[in-house]
């Protein structure tokens, strides 16, 4: 039995569906685990550490 060659349109559709499924799965995981807010909280604390060490030019 020889393997049939699939048409280019079918391969393109399968590729689009696979990419969409992987993207949707990744975004769902980020949403459910609240990873975006955790990343921003980590970055915000690093930025605050960096700017808290700087000397202040103006004292109120």
C-alpha positions as CSV (number, residue, x, y, z in Angstrom):
1,X,0.0,0.0,0.0
2,X,1.4,3.4,-1.0
3,X,0.8,6.4,1.1
4,X,-1.4,9.0,-0.6
5,X,0.0,12.5,-0.9
6,X,-2.3,15.0,0.7
7,X,-3.2,18.1,-1.2
8,X,-1.4,21.4,-0.3
9,X,-4.7,23.1,0.9
10,X,-5.4,20.2,3.3
11,X,-1.8,20.5,4.7
12,X,-2.2,24.2,5.1
13,X,-5.5,23.8,6.9
14,X,-4.0,21.2,9.2
15,X,-1.1,23.5,10.0
16,X,-3.4,26.4,10.7
17,X,-5.5,24.3,13.0
18,X,-2.5,22.9,14.9
19,X,-0.9,26.4,15.4
20,X,-4.3,27.8,16.6
21,X,-4.7,24.9,19.0
22,X,-1.2,25.3,20.5
23,X,-1.6,29.1,20.8
24,X,-5.0,28.7,22.4
25,X,-3.6,26.1,24.9
26,X,-0.7,28.3,25.8
27,X,-2.9,31.4,26.3
28,X,-5.4,29.4,28.4
29,X,-2.5,28.2,30.6
30,X,-1.2,31.7,31.1
31,X,-4.7,32.9,31.9
32,X,-5.6,30.1,34.3
33,X,-2.3,30.3,36.2
34,X,-2.3,34.1,36.3
35,X,1.2,34.0,34.9
36,X,1.0,37.5,33.3
37,X,0.3,39.2,36.7
38,X,3.0,37.1,38.4
39,X,5.6,38.2,35.7
40,X,4.6,41.9,36.1
41,X,4.8,41.7,39.9
42,X,8.3,40.2,39.6
43,X,9.4,42.9,37.1
44,X,7.8,45.7,39.2
45,X,9.7,44.6,42.3
46,X,13.0,44.5,40.3
47,X,12.4,48.0,39.0
48,X,11.6,49.3,42.5
49,X,14.8,47.8,43.8
50,X,16.8,49.5,41.1
51,X,15.3,52.9,41.6
52,X,15.2,52.8,45.4
53,X,19.1,52.6,45.4
54,X,19.4,55.8,43.3
55,X,20.2,59.1,45.0
56,X,17.3,61.6,45.1
57,X,18.0,65.0,43.5
58,X,15.0,66.9,45.0
59,X,13.9,66.5,48.6
60,X,10.3,67.6,49.5
